[in-house]
Amino acid sequence: VIYEGVLNAQRVVYDMCGDGTSWVDCHQAAEGEILKALITAGIVLLPDDQTVEELVEMRLGAVFMPHGLGHFIGIDTHDVGGYLPGHPERIAKAGLKSLRTARVLRAGMTITVEPGCYFIPSLIEEATSPSSPFCQYLNKDVLKEYVSFGGARLEDVVEITQDGCINYTICPRTIKEVEHVMRGGKWPPLCDEMPELKRVNLLTYSPLVMNPPSI
């Protein structure tokens, strides 16, 4: 359930991506998908009179996704340009303050999309304390079963286009794909079972052939 939640977070971001999309909105959408998975797992309790979006707004998602959604790729692996004059400033809220940029995406930008769901003992202890505003939304008994789990995180490299994105990461991503490769199955696959991941080069990829060194 946790892995699928993180994967769904990637899917919803790819569906949003394009020229003019707010990276902050992408981050919060990813948090929403992870919270949905946590609700399914019985970890997060959603009252009948509240929505997942309201839980995102109160920053509950940052308990499980304290890191930023991704970073620019350029000359450097973690490239510069996240916060520049004339662009959105860093937001001083849990989770959002960890974003390496709050910019509006533009065609041609290359950025990582790496949502994750972690069970960090110190954050969980703080969130489940009686004085925490999050305490009423968390099932302590179920959470205990996940504290030693660690977490899950997926990272892809994408290029923003005018109306979407191109995902250059062609690793196995769905549970079916991962299990297939772990059994020794062929990769890349013969068909793309999740085109929502925007892996346009998935079926045409061929490993690099290195020339032998000259003597």
C-alpha angles and dihedrals in degrees: 000000000000094000092048089050092055091046091050088052089059091047094053091048092051089050089055100041121109142102109316099022118136113238089210089058089051091052093050092047089054090051089052093056092049091050089052089055091048089051090052089050091052093243097111120046116214114200116223092243096052137068134220088247089060090052089052091050092052087053098243089139090065090068088069101025105037094156129080120264096247149311140246119272117212137109086342127043090237096033128201128246100078096125117026134159111276094027131094114292127232113282113231097219131109111280094001091068087061093060111117088213139013094192130133108254118248131195111271096032115128116209140159122247107205116157117175143180116216134180101211111180096216093050092045092048090052094045094049096047113115091246094055119102087219096057095091091054097053130079103218095192093056092041090059089065091058104042093090092044095082102205147260132264134177124198127194132170114228138179116219114231132189093269105014140336144279116230110213095184111095101177119134106275112165118074089245091053094047093049090046092055093043088057089055096261125161119277133224091044129233093238136026108238094184112039088167087081089069094226093158094170096047098106097037098048117122124183117254114261110218119212114232113256116266118245 
